[in-house]
Amino acid sequence: MLEPSAIVFYVNDLAISSHFYQELLGIDVEELSPTFRRFNLSNGMIIGLKDKHTAHLTMVGNGGCELAFTAANHEQVDALFLAWQQQGISIKEPPTNVSFGYTFIAVDPDGNRLRVLA
């Protein structure tokens, strides 16, 4: 069974949101890029902040988020992609290589993004 490993919030101002979560969580940013910040929680979960103005897909409304599932490898990503398609889950982006790995994106009934990545 694949369990969620991260939640990504799409934010309007990355600097303001980064500061907010750094103060709220009391931890430093682990990954710092022009469009993304990552906070590693002690329980293994990751909170990501993504600049919504640089996301390459049509965004959900304000407050939209992404639940990420980390797969072991490309083959598991592809297998989940096929399984989710067969279950009728809406796929928004097929498996593709991006700067942070091999990934695809689906959405739940409310339009929240579900990302699987290796």
FIVO-308274 format. One record per residue: residue number from 0; residue in three letters; y, z, x of N, C-alpha, C in turn. Coordinates in Angstrom, 2 decimals. Each point is the difference from the previous one (the first is absolute). Layout:
// FIVO-308274
site seq = NUM, type = ALA, n.north = Y, n.up = Z, n.east = X, ca.north = Y, ca.up = Z, ca.east = X, c.north = Y, c.up = Z, c.east = X $
...
//
This chain:
// FIVO-308274
site seq = 0, type = MET, n.north = -1.19, n.up = 0.00, n.east = 0.85, ca.north = 1.19, ca.up = 0.00, ca.east = -0.85, c.north = 1.24, c.up = 0.00, c.east = 0.89 $
site seq = 1, type = LEU, n.north = 0.94, n.up = -0.83, n.east = -0.36, ca.north = 1.25, ca.up = -0.09, ca.east = 0.74, c.north = 1.04, c.up = 0.89, c.east = -0.68 $
site seq = 2, type = GLU, n.north = 0.60, n.up = 0.92, n.east = 0.77, ca.north = 1.00, ca.up = 0.91, ca.east = -0.55, c.north = 1.38, c.up = -0.36, c.east = 0.52 $
site seq = 3, type = PRO, n.north = 1.04, n.up = 0.29, n.east = -0.78, ca.north = 1.36, ca.up = -0.29, ca.east = 0.46, c.north = 0.30, c.up = 0.75, c.east = 1.29 $
site seq = 4, type = SER, n.north = 0.73, n.up = -0.66, n.east = 0.87, ca.north = 0.38, ca.up = 0.61, ca.east = 1.27, c.north = 1.51, c.up = 0.10, c.east = 0.16 $
site seq = 5, type = ALA, n.north = 0.74, n.up = -0.70, n.east = -0.87, ca.north = 1.46, ca.up = -0.01, ca.east = 0.14, c.north = 0.65, c.up = -0.34, c.east = -1.32 $
site seq = 6, type = ILE, n.north = 1.23, n.up = 0.46, n.east = -0.14, ca.north = 0.85, ca.up = -0.43, ca.east = -1.10, c.north = 1.30, c.up = -0.49, c.east = 0.61 $
site seq = 7, type = VAL, n.north = 0.46, n.up = -1.13, n.east = -0.48, ca.north = 1.22, ca.up = -0.61, ca.east = 0.53, c.north = 1.04, c.up = -0.04, c.east = -1.11 $
site seq = 8, type = PHE, n.north = 1.17, n.up = 0.55, n.east = 0.30, ca.north = 1.12, ca.up = -0.04, ca.east = -0.92, c.north = 0.94, c.up = -1.11, c.east = 0.45 $
site seq = 9, type = TYR, n.north = 0.43, n.up = -0.82, n.east = -0.95, ca.north = 0.97, ca.up = -1.06, ca.east = 0.28, c.north = 1.38, c.up = 0.59, c.east = -0.25 $
site seq = 10, type = VAL, n.north = 0.82, n.up = -0.02, n.east = 1.05, ca.north = 1.27, ca.up = 0.73, ca.east = -0.04, c.north = 1.18, c.up = -0.94, c.east = 0.18 $
site seq = 11, type = ASN, n.north = 1.12, n.up = 0.41, n.east = -0.55, ca.north = 1.23, ca.up = -0.79, ca.east = 0.06, c.north = 0.67, c.up = 0.12, c.east = 1.36 $
site seq = 12, type = ASP, n.north = 0.03, n.up = 1.20, n.east = 0.57, ca.north = 0.66, ca.up = 0.24, ca.east = 1.29, c.north = -0.98, c.up = 0.76, c.east = 0.89 $
site seq = 13, type = LEU, n.north = -0.56, n.up = -0.69, n.east = 0.98, ca.north = -1.04, ca.up = 0.56, ca.east = 0.85, c.north = 0.48, c.up = 1.22, c.east = 0.79 $
site seq = 14, type = ALA, n.north = 1.22, n.up = -0.05, n.east = 0.50, ca.north = 0.52, ca.up = 1.12, ca.east = 0.79, c.north = 0.15, c.up = 1.26, c.east = -0.86 $
site seq = 15, type = ILE, n.north = 0.56, n.up = -0.15, n.east = -1.19, ca.north = 0.19, ca.up = 1.15, ca.east = -0.88, c.north = -1.35, c.up = 0.57, c.east = -0.43 $
site seq = 16, type = SER, n.north = -0.92, n.up = -0.87, n.east = -0.40, ca.north = -1.32, ca.up = 0.47, ca.east = -0.44, c.north = -0.78, c.up = 0.63, c.east = 1.14 $
site seq = 17, type = SER, n.north = 0.10, n.up = -0.57, n.east = 1.19, ca.north = -0.68, ca.up = 0.57, ca.east = 1.17, c.north = 0.48, c.up = 1.42, c.east = 0.27 $
site seq = 18, type = HIS, n.north = 1.31, n.up = 0.16, n.east = -0.03, ca.north = 0.57, ca.up = 1.34, ca.east = 0.21, c.north = -0.47, c.up = 0.97, c.east = -1.09 $
site seq = 19, type = PHE, n.north = 0.02, n.up = -0.47, n.east = -1.24, ca.north = -0.43, ca.up = 0.84, ca.east = -1.12, c.north = -1.43, c.up = 0.49, c.east = 0.20 $
site seq = 20, type = TYR, n.north = -0.92, n.up = -0.92, n.east = 0.28, ca.north = -1.41, ca.up = 0.39, ca.east = 0.14, c.north = -0.25, c.up = 0.80, c.east = 1.28 $
site seq = 21, type = GLN, n.north = 0.76, n.up = -0.28, n.east = 1.04, ca.north = -0.14, ca.up = 0.78, ca.east = 1.23, c.north = 0.38, c.up = 1.46, c.east = -0.27 $
site seq = 22, type = GLU, n.north = 1.08, n.up = 0.20, n.east = -0.74, ca.north = 0.43, ca.up = 1.36, ca.east = -0.35, c.north = -0.97, c.up = 0.64, c.east = -1.00 $
site seq = 23, type = LEU, n.north = -0.42, n.up = -0.77, n.east = -1.00, ca.north = -0.89, ca.up = 0.52, ca.east = -1.03, c.north = -1.35, c.up = 0.43, c.east = 0.57 $
site seq = 24, type = LEU, n.north = -0.58, n.up = -0.84, n.east = 0.86, ca.north = -1.32, ca.up = 0.26, ca.east = 0.54, c.north = 0.02, c.up = 0.86, c.east = 1.26 $
site seq = 25, type = GLY, n.north = 1.15, n.up = 0.06, n.east = 0.67, ca.north = 0.11, ca.up = 0.78, ca.east = 1.23, c.north = -0.76, c.up = -0.61, c.east = 1.16 $
site seq = 26, type = ILE, n.north = -0.16, n.up = -1.32, n.east = -0.01, ca.north = -0.70, ca.up = -0.69, ca.east = 1.08, c.north = 0.78, c.up = -1.22, c.east = 0.45 $
site seq = 27, type = ASP, n.north = -0.30, n.up = -0.46, n.east = 1.20, ca.north = 0.68, ca.up = -1.17, ca.east = 0.54, c.north = -0.67, c.up = -1.29, c.east = -0.46 $
site seq = 28, type = VAL, n.north = 0.76, n.up = -1.07, n.east = 0.05, ca.north = -0.51, ca.up = -1.33, ca.east = -0.29, c.north = -0.96, c.up = -0.39, c.east = 1.12 $
site seq = 29, type = GLU, n.north = -1.17, n.up = -0.53, n.east = -0.36, ca.north = -1.01, ca.up = -0.43, ca.east = 0.98, c.north = 0.16, c.up = -1.47, c.east = 0.38 $
site seq = 30, type = GLU, n.north = 0.40, n.up = -0.82, n.east = -0.96, ca.north = 0.21, ca.up = -1.42, ca.east = 0.25, c.north = 1.39, c.up = -0.35, c.east = -0.46 $
site seq = 31, type = LEU, n.north = 0.73, n.up = -0.66, n.east = 0.88, ca.north = 1.39, ca.up = -0.31, ca.east = -0.27, c.north = 0.22, c.up = -1.48, c.east = 0.28 $
site seq = 32, type = SER, n.north = 0.25, n.up = -0.79, n.east = -1.04, ca.north = 0.31, ca.up = -1.41, ca.east = 0.19, c.north = 1.24, c.up = -0.30, c.east = -0.84 $
site seq = 33, type = PRO, n.north = 0.56, n.up = -1.18, n.east = 0.14, ca.north = 1.21, ca.up = -0.32, ca.east = -0.78, c.north = -0.22, c.up = 0.00, c.east = -1.51 $
site seq = 34, type = THR, n.north = -1.25, n.up = -0.13, n.east = -0.45, ca.north = -0.26, ca.up = -0.11, ca.east = -1.45, c.north = -0.98, c.up = 1.03, c.east = -0.53 $
site seq = 35, type = PHE, n.north = -0.52, n.up = 0.88, n.east = 0.86, ca.north = -1.06, ca.up = 0.92, ca.east = -0.43, c.north = 0.05, c.up = 1.29, c.east = 0.78 $
site seq = 36, type = ARG, n.north = -0.35, n.up = 1.11, n.east = -0.67, ca.north = -0.17, ca.up = 1.31, ca.east = 0.63, c.north = -1.33, c.up = 0.57, c.east = -0.48 $
site seq = 37, type = ARG, n.north = -0.69, n.up = 0.73, n.east = 0.91, ca.north = -1.28, ca.up = 0.62, ca.east = -0.36, c.north = 0.02, c.up = 1.47, c.east = 0.37 $
site seq = 38, type = PHE, n.north = -0.45, n.up = 0.82, n.east = -0.95, ca.north = -0.18, ca.up = 1.43, ca.east = 0.23, c.north = -1.49, c.up = 0.31, c.east = -0.12 $
site seq = 39, type = ASN, n.north = -0.57, n.up = 0.62, n.east = 1.00, ca.north = -1.41, ca.up = 0.41, ca.east = -0.02, c.north = -0.08, c.up = 1.44, c.east = -0.46 $
site seq = 40, type = LEU, n.north = -0.67, n.up = 0.23, n.east = -1.11, ca.north = -0.16, ca.up = 1.35, ca.east = -0.51, c.north = -1.20, c.up = 0.68, c.east = 0.65 $
site seq = 41, type = SER, n.north = 0.00, n.up = 1.31, n.east = 0.02, ca.north = -1.07, ca.up = 0.74, ca.east = 0.68, c.north = -1.37, c.up = -0.18, c.east = -0.67 $
site seq = 42, type = ASN, n.north = -0.02, n.up = -0.40, n.east = -1.27, ca.north = -1.27, ca.up = -0.21, ca.east = -0.71, c.north = -0.55, c.up = -1.42, c.east = 0.21 $
site seq = 43, type = GLY, n.north = 0.68, n.up = -0.79, n.east = 0.84, ca.north = -0.45, ca.up = -1.36, ca.east = 0.28, c.north = 0.68, c.up = -1.07, c.east = -0.84 $
site seq = 44, type = MET, n.north = 0.66, n.up = 0.38, n.east = -1.06, ca.north = 0.70, ca.up = -0.96, ca.east = -0.86, c.north = 1.26, c.up = -0.48, c.east = 0.72 $
site seq = 45, type = ILE, n.north = 0.40, n.up = -1.20, n.east = -0.31, ca.north = 1.21, ca.up = -0.59, ca.east = 0.57, c.north = 0.99, c.up = -0.27, c.east = -1.13 $
site seq = 46, type = ILE, n.north = 1.27, n.up = 0.32, n.east = 0.25, ca.north = 1.07, ca.up = -0.41, ca.east = -0.89, c.north = 0.81, c.up = -1.04, c.east = 0.76 $
site seq = 47, type = GLY, n.north = 0.13, n.up = -1.17, n.east = -0.61, ca.north = 0.78, ca.up = -1.07, ca.east = 0.59, c.north = 1.25, c.up = -0.26, c.east = -0.81 $
site seq = 48, type = LEU, n.north = 1.03, n.up = -0.40, n.east = 0.68, ca.north = 1.25, ca.up = -0.42, ca.east = -0.65, c.north = 0.27, c.up = -1.43, c.east = 0.42 $
site seq = 49, type = LYS, n.north = 0.09, n.up = -0.90, n.east = -0.97, ca.north = 0.22, ca.up = -1.42, ca.east = 0.27, c.north = 1.34, c.up = -0.41, c.east = -0.60 $
site seq = 50, type = ASP, n.north = 0.80, n.up = -0.68, n.east = 0.79, ca.north = 1.27, ca.up = -0.54, ca.east = -0.47, c.north = -0.30, c.up = -1.04, c.east = -1.08 $
site seq = 51, type = LYS, n.north = 0.37, n.up = 0.29, n.east = -1.25, ca.north = -0.37, ca.up = -0.89, ca.east = -1.10, c.north = 0.68, c.up = -1.37, c.east = 0.11 $
site seq = 52, type = HIS, n.north = 1.06, n.up = -0.09, n.east = 0.77, ca.north = 0.71, ca.up = -1.28, ca.east = 0.15, c.north = -0.73, c.up = -0.95, c.east = 0.93 $
site seq = 53, type = THR, n.north = -0.98, n.up = 0.51, n.east = 0.74, ca.north = -0.74, ca.up = -0.85, ca.east = 0.94, c.north = -1.45, c.up = -0.20, c.east = -0.42 $
site seq = 54, type = ALA, n.north = -0.41, n.up = 0.56, n.east = -1.13, ca.north = -1.37, ca.up = -0.20, ca.east = -0.48, c.north = -0.17, c.up = -1.46, c.east = -0.37 $
site seq = 55, type = HIS, n.north = -1.15, n.up = -0.58, n.east = 0.35, ca.north = -0.18, ca.up = -1.43, ca.east = -0.20, c.north = -0.60, c.up = -0.38, c.east = -1.35 $
site seq = 56, type = LEU, n.north = -0.15, n.up = 0.95, n.east = -0.89, ca.north = -0.45, ca.up = -0.30, ca.east = -1.36, c.north = 1.02, c.up = 0.49, c.east = -1.00 $
site seq = 57, type = THR, n.north = -0.05, n.up = -0.56, n.east = -1.19, ca.north = 0.86, ca.up = 0.49, ca.east = -1.08, c.north = -0.30, c.up = 1.47, c.east = -0.21 $
site seq = 58, type = MET, n.north = 1.02, n.up = 0.78, n.east = -0.06, ca.north = -0.16, ca.up = 1.45, ca.east = -0.11, c.north = -0.13, c.up = 0.43, c.east = -1.45 $
site seq = 59, type = VAL, n.north = -0.62, n.up = 1.14, n.east = -0.17, ca.north = 0.01, ca.up = 0.67, ca.east = -1.29, c.north = 1.37, c.up = 0.62, c.east = -0.15 $
site seq = 60, type = GLY, n.north = 0.28, n.up = 0.59, n.east = -1.13, ca.north = 1.30, ca.up = 0.59, ca.east = -0.23, c.north = 0.29, c.up = 1.18, c.east = 0.93 $
site seq = 61, type = ASN, n.north = 1.17, n.up = 0.61, n.east = -0.20, ca.north = 0.36, ca.up = 1.16, ca.east = 0.81, c.north = -1.09, c.up = 1.05, c.east = -0.08 $
site seq = 62, type = GLY, n.north = -0.28, n.up = 0.63, n.east = 1.12, ca.north = -1.02, ca.up = 1.02, ca.east = 0.04, c.north = -1.39, c.up = -0.55, c.east = 0.20 $
site seq = 63, type = GLY, n.north = -0.14, n.up = -1.32, n.east = 0.16, ca.north = -1.31, ca.up = -0.59, ca.east = 0.21, c.north = -0.61, c.up = 0.51, c.east = 1.30 $
site seq = 64, type = CYS, n.north = -1.31, n.up = -0.02, n.east = 0.06, ca.north = -0.65, ca.up = 0.47, ca.east = 1.21, c.north = -1.26, c.up = -0.81, c.east = 0.27 $
site seq = 65, type = GLU, n.north = -0.63, n.up = 0.34, n.east = 1.10, ca.north = -1.21, ca.up = -0.69, ca.east = 0.43, c.north = -1.01, c.up = 1.05, c.east = 0.45 $
site seq = 66, type = LEU, n.north = -1.21, n.up = -0.11, n.east = -0.50, ca.north = -1.08, ca.up = 0.86, ca.east = 0.43, c.north = -0.87, c.up = -0.82, c.east = 0.94 $
site seq = 67, type = ALA, n.north = -0.17, n.up = 0.48, n.east = 1.21, ca.north = -0.71, ca.up = -0.76, ca.east = 1.03, c.north = -1.39, c.up = 0.58, c.east = 0.25 $
site seq = 68, type = PHE, n.north = -0.96, n.up = -0.90, n.east = 0.19, ca.north = -1.38, ca.up = 0.35, ca.east = 0.32, c.north = -0.32, c.up = -0.62, c.east = 1.35 $
site seq = 69, type = THR, n.north = -0.46, n.up = 0.80, n.east = 0.96, ca.north = -0.32, ca.up = -0.52, ca.east = 1.32, c.north = -1.48, c.up = -0.36, c.east = 0.06 $
site seq = 70, type = ALA, n.north = -0.27, n.up = -1.27, n.east = 0.25, ca.north = -1.37, ca.up = -0.50, ca.east = 0.12, c.north = -0.43, c.up = 0.04, c.east = 1.46 $
site seq = 71, type = ALA, n.north = -1.30, n.up = -0.01, n.east = 0.22, ca.north = -0.53, ca.up = 0.09, ca.east = 1.35, c.north = 0.21, c.up = -1.28, c.east = 0.81 $
site seq = 72, type = ASN, n.north = 0.00, n.up = -1.16, n.east = -0.69, ca.north = 0.09, ca.up = -1.27, ca.east = 0.73, c.north = 0.36, c.up = -1.12, c.east = -0.97 $
site seq = 73, type = HIS, n.north = 0.16, n.up = -1.21, n.east = 0.55, ca.north = 0.36, ca.up = -1.17, ca.east = -0.81, c.north = -1.05, c.up = -0.28, c.east = -1.08 $
site seq = 74, type = GLU, n.north = -1.26, n.up = 0.18, n.east = 0.35, ca.north = -1.07, ca.up = -0.28, ca.east = -0.95, c.north = 0.09, c.up = 0.91, c.east = -1.23 $
site seq = 75, type = GLN, n.north = 0.34, n.up = 1.27, n.east = 0.22, ca.north = 0.13, ca.up = 0.91, ca.east = -1.13, c.north = 1.21, c.up = -0.38, c.east = -0.86 $
site seq = 76, type = VAL, n.north = 1.09, n.up = -0.43, n.east = 0.64, ca.north = 1.16, ca.up = -0.47, ca.east = -0.76, c.north = -0.41, c.up = -1.17, c.east = -0.89 $
site seq = 77, type = ASP, n.north = -0.68, n.up = -0.98, n.east = 0.58, ca.north = -0.43, ca.up = -1.17, ca.east = -0.77, c.north = -0.95, c.up = 0.37, c.east = -1.13 $
site seq = 78, type = ALA, n.north = -0.92, n.up = 0.92, n.east = 0.26, ca.north = -0.96, ca.up = 0.43, ca.east = -1.03, c.north = 0.72, c.up = 0.69, c.east = -1.16 $
site seq = 79, type = LEU, n.north = 0.96, n.up = 0.86, n.east = 0.32, ca.north = 0.76, ca.up = 0.67, ca.east = -1.06, c.north = 0.85, c.up = -0.99, c.east = -0.78 $
site seq = 80, type = PHE, n.north = 0.57, n.up = -0.96, n.east = 0.70, ca.north = 0.79, ca.up = -1.04, ca.east = -0.67, c.north = -0.85, c.up = -0.71, c.east = -1.05 $
site seq = 81, type = LEU, n.north = -1.20, n.up = -0.41, n.east = 0.37, ca.north = -0.89, ca.up = -0.69, ca.east = -0.94, c.north = -0.43, c.up = 0.92, c.east = -1.14 $
site seq = 82, type = ALA, n.north = -0.33, n.up = 1.25, n.east = 0.33, ca.north = -0.42, ca.up = 0.96, ca.east = -1.04, c.north = 1.12, c.up = 0.27, c.east = -0.99 $
site seq = 83, type = TRP, n.north = 1.22, n.up = 0.17, n.east = 0.50, ca.north = 1.13, ca.up = 0.28, ca.east = -0.89, c.north = 0.31, c.up = -1.21, c.east = -0.87 $
site seq = 84, type = GLN, n.north = -0.11, n.up = -1.20, n.east = 0.57, ca.north = 0.19, ca.up = -1.21, ca.east = -0.81, c.north = -1.02, c.up = -0.04, c.east = -1.13 $
site seq = 85, type = GLN, n.north = -1.25, n.up = 0.29, n.east = 0.31, ca.north = -1.07, ca.up = -0.03, ca.east = -1.00, c.north = 0.21, c.up = 1.06, c.east = -1.08 $
site seq = 86, type = GLN, n.north = 0.67, n.up = 1.10, n.east = 0.35, ca.north = 0.28, ca.up = 1.05, ca.east = -0.98, c.north = 1.22, c.up = -0.33, c.east = -0.85 $
site seq = 87, type = GLY, n.north = 0.68, n.up = -1.10, n.east = 0.31, ca.north = 1.17, ca.up = -0.40, ca.east = -0.76, c.north = 1.29, c.up = 0.66, c.east = 0.43 $
site seq = 88, type = ILE, n.north = -0.01, n.up = 0.63, n.east = 1.17, ca.north = 1.22, ca.up = 0.63, ca.east = 0.53, c.north = 0.95, c.up = -1.12, c.east = 0.44 $
site seq = 89, type = SER, n.north = 1.24, n.up = 0.12, n.east = -0.38, ca.north = 1.01, ca.up = -1.02, ca.east = 0.32, c.north = 0.30, c.up = 0.00, c.east = 1.50 $
site seq = 90, type = ILE, n.north = -0.23, n.up = -1.14, n.east = 0.63, ca.north = 0.26, ca.up = -0.17, ca.east = 1.44, c.north = 1.34, c.up = -0.69, c.east = 0.17 $
site seq = 91, type = LYS, n.north = 0.86, n.up = 0.57, n.east = 0.82, ca.north = 1.33, ca.up = -0.58, ca.east = 0.23, c.north = 0.09, c.up = -0.72, c.east = 1.33 $
site seq = 92, type = GLU, n.north = -0.84, n.up = 0.38, n.east = 0.96, ca.north = 0.00, ca.up = -0.66, ca.east = 1.31, c.north = -1.43, c.up = 0.02, c.east = 0.53 $
site seq = 93, type = PRO, n.north = -0.58, n.up = -1.16, n.east = 0.29, ca.north = -1.37, ca.up = -0.03, ca.east = 0.53, c.north = -0.04, c.up = 0.54, c.east = 1.43 $
site seq = 94, type = PRO, n.north = -1.19, n.up = 0.23, n.east = 0.52, ca.north = -0.10, ca.up = 0.50, ca.east = 1.38, c.north = 0.76, c.up = -0.88, c.east = 0.98 $
site seq = 95, type = THR, n.north = 0.77, n.up = 0.65, n.east = 0.84, ca.north = 0.81, ca.up = -0.70, ca.east = 0.99, c.north = 0.27, c.up = 0.92, c.east = 1.18 $
site seq = 96, type = ASN, n.north = 0.27, n.up = -0.60, n.east = 1.14, ca.north = 0.41, ca.up = 0.76, ca.east = 1.18, c.north = 1.50, c.up = 0.20, c.east = -0.03 $
site seq = 97, type = VAL, n.north = 0.42, n.up = 1.24, n.east = 0.19, ca.north = 1.42, ca.up = 0.35, ca.east = 0.12, c.north = 0.18, c.up = 0.82, c.east = 1.26 $
site seq = 98, type = SER, n.north = 1.21, n.up = 0.41, n.east = 0.29, ca.north = 0.29, ca.up = 0.69, ca.east = 1.26, c.north = -0.78, c.up = 1.29, c.east = 0.18 $
site seq = 99, type = PHE, n.north = -0.40, n.up = 0.66, n.east = -1.10, ca.north = -0.69, ca.up = 1.29, ca.east = 0.11, c.north = -1.49, c.up = -0.09, c.east = -0.32 $
site seq = 100, type = GLY, n.north = -0.54, n.up = -1.19, n.east = -0.22, ca.north = -1.43, ca.up = -0.12, ca.east = -0.22, c.north = -0.37, c.up = -1.10, c.east = -0.97 $
site seq = 101, type = TYR, n.north = -1.24, n.up = 0.07, n.east = -0.47, ca.north = -0.57, ca.up = -0.95, ca.east = -0.95, c.north = 0.02, c.up = 0.68, c.east = -1.36 $
site seq = 102, type = THR, n.north = 0.59, n.up = -0.64, n.east = -1.02, ca.north = 0.29, ca.up = 0.70, ca.east = -1.23, c.north = 0.01, c.up = -0.91, c.east = -1.20 $
site seq = 103, type = PHE, n.north = -0.19, n.up = 0.60, n.east = -1.18, ca.north = 0.31, ca.up = -0.68, ca.east = -1.26, c.north = 0.66, c.up = 1.01, c.east = -0.93 $
site seq = 104, type = ILE, n.north = 0.67, n.up = -0.54, n.east = -1.03, ca.north = 0.72, ca.up = 0.86, ca.east = -0.93, c.north = -0.41, c.up = -0.34, c.east = -1.43 $
site seq = 105, type = ALA, n.north = -0.31, n.up = 1.05, n.east = -0.75, ca.north = -0.27, ca.up = -0.09, ca.east = -1.43, c.north = 1.01, c.up = 0.89, c.east = -0.70 $
site seq = 106, type = VAL, n.north = -0.02, n.up = 0.00, n.east = -1.32, ca.north = 0.88, ca.up = 0.91, ca.east = -0.74, c.north = -0.79, c.up = 0.67, c.east = -1.11 $
site seq = 107, type = ASP, n.north = 0.44, n.up = 1.22, n.east = -0.33, ca.north = -0.60, ca.up = 0.72, ca.east = -1.11, c.north = 0.64, c.up = -0.49, c.east = -1.31 $
site seq = 108, type = PRO, n.north = -0.43, n.up = 0.51, n.east = -1.16, ca.north = 0.57, ca.up = -0.47, ca.east = -1.27, c.north = 1.50, c.up = 0.20, c.east = -0.15 $
site seq = 109, type = ASP, n.north = 0.58, n.up = 0.93, n.east = 0.78, ca.north = 1.44, ca.up = 0.24, ca.east = -0.06, c.north = 0.78, c.up = -0.77, c.east = 1.06 $
site seq = 110, type = GLY, n.north = -0.69, n.up = -0.79, n.east = 0.80, ca.north = 0.68, ca.up = -0.79, ca.east = 1.03, c.north = 0.14, c.up = 0.70, c.east = 1.33 $
site seq = 111, type = ASN, n.north = -0.54, n.up = 1.22, n.east = 0.16, ca.north = 0.04, ca.up = 0.66, ca.east = 1.30, c.north = -0.96, c.up = -0.72, c.east = 0.94 $
site seq = 112, type = ARG, n.north = 0.41, n.up = -0.17, n.east = 1.23, ca.north = -0.78, ca.up = -0.75, ca.east = 0.97, c.north = -1.16, c.up = 0.83, c.east = 0.54 $
site seq = 113, type = LEU, n.north = -1.14, n.up = -0.68, n.east = 0.18, ca.north = -1.20, ca.up = 0.57, ca.east = 0.62, c.north = -0.32, c.up = -0.87, c.east = 1.20 $
site seq = 114, type = ARG, n.north = 0.13, n.up = 0.56, n.east = 1.19, ca.north = -0.23, ca.up = -0.77, ca.east = 1.23, c.north = -1.30, c.up = 0.46, c.east = 0.65 $
site seq = 115, type = VAL, n.north = -0.79, n.up = -0.97, n.east = 0.41, ca.north = -1.17, ca.up = 0.28, ca.east = 0.83, c.north = 0.27, c.up = -0.64, c.east = 1.36 $
site seq = 116, type = LEU, n.north = -0.20, n.up = 0.77, n.east = 1.08, ca.north = 0.30, ca.up = -0.53, ca.east = 1.32, c.north = -0.99, c.up = 0.50, c.east = 1.04 $
site seq = 117, type = ALA, n.north = -0.17, n.up = -0.81, n.east = 1.02, ca.north = -0.81, ca.up = 0.38, ca.east = 1.14, c.north = 0.82, c.up = -0.22, c.east = 1.26 $
//
